[in-house]
Amino acid sequence: MGAWSCSARTSASAAARSCSSVSTAPPPLFPPRTLGSRRSVSNCLVEPVCRVSVPTERGDAHAPGGEGRAHHGGGTGIGAATAALFRREGAEVVITGRRPAPLEAVAAATGAVALAGDAGSAADVAAAVAVASERFGGLDVVVANAGGSPPSPVLETDDAAWQAALHGNLTTAFVTCRESLPSLLERQGAIVIVSSLAGHFAGPGVVGYTTAKHALVGLTKSMARDYGPRGVRVNAVSPAWVRTPMADRAMEAVGNLHGVDRDGAYALATSQVPLRRHGEPEEVATICLFLATPDSALLMGAVLIADGGAHIVDLPTLALDGARGVQAY
């Protein structure tokens, strides 16, 4: 974001002291947030694909609506909720995804700009970044949220299924970030990657999804290491069960196995989670907003696990739970 530039963070008096000082140390890229300051958001790209941009509280140039965000994967579920929340916070939002109908529905409801395309296509992502730059003056935040793939273990995964899982969950984020980084570097922006609890643990029969989500954690840390010193913050969030259309379909399959309806399947899947419930897309969107704004200025390369506490439950408890094999994640 432009408000994250060094010049926007240095007052005239501080600059004068710096000029007369022997020290040539640059000011910190992300200084501590002033207590009581107002959070705001600007230009964003959100992926399912969608991009979102978020302005900071520092300076009129970054008041709500003054910057651009892009969100990949913004058509349904977490992506749609993120786009809606960023718009309510005043951001200019570009959402992208492969299915025009849900994108257009989100755009009509929120005022976001919808662009159909593949987040794994450099040309499609470059076009989304260009729209954010031309219409809103630049790109400040990218939310990489595309993902999902059919379940299968190694011996039942052919080359096409393997490549599809990696493309849909990993390559999309990589290409989106690579094509967005020039604008983010120029404006000192932020990247938020949506991984999964499957990026930390292994559920049964989902080798492609699990591998790709683990790799997203590595991608987050690698980009933070490389581009953090140049002014771009990179962090991730790893949700567990969140009630989205994709999760609903999975829960219907679980329900069929256990003789319960979809709500009952969610209850089984989260029966040993300390919070005792699934998440909602809006809850993950709130975390994305936090990671996109100066409220999280001290976080770099962090992966926030948002699973209701599933990852802290011991294996013996899971082995004895009443879900009879239904994974908490």
Number of C-alpha atoms within 10 A of each C-alpha: 32 27 25 25 17 16 12 12 17 14 10 10 9 11 13 11 12 16 11 9 10 8 9 9 8 8 14 12 18 20 13 12 15 11 7 6 12 13 19 23 35 34 37 41 39 38 39 35 40 39 43 41 41 41 36 26 21 19 12 11 15 21 21 25 22 22 34 34 40 41 39 39 34 39 32 22 22 29 36 29 21 33 40 22 19 31 25 14 18 20 32 33 40 35 36 34 29 20 17 14 13 17 28 20 16 22 22 12 10 17 17 31 24 29 25 20 23 24 34 21 16 17 14 20 30 17 15 33 27 17 20 29 18 12 13 22 15 27 41 40 42 39 40 35 30 33 26 18 19 14 17 17 12 11 8 12 18 12 9 8 16 19 13 18 26 21 22 21 29 25 22 27 30 21 22 33 23 14 19 26 24 13 19 26 21 18 21 26 32 33 31 31 27 30 31 28 24 20 21 17 13 16 15 11 16 18 23 25 28 26 20 25 27 19 19 25 23 14 21 25 19 14 21 23 16 12 16 20 11 14 23 28 33 30 27 27 24 21 25 23 25 23 18 16 12 14 16 17 13 16 24 18 16 20 19 12 10 15 11 17 15 19 13 16 24 26 19 26 25 26 21 23 22 14 13 17 18 21 19 16 20 19 15 23 24 15 17 27 26 15 28 34 24 29 19 17 17 13 15 20 20 18 21 18 19 20 26 19 16 22 18 10 13 10 10 8 10 18 12 11 14 13 18 12 12 21 18 26 20
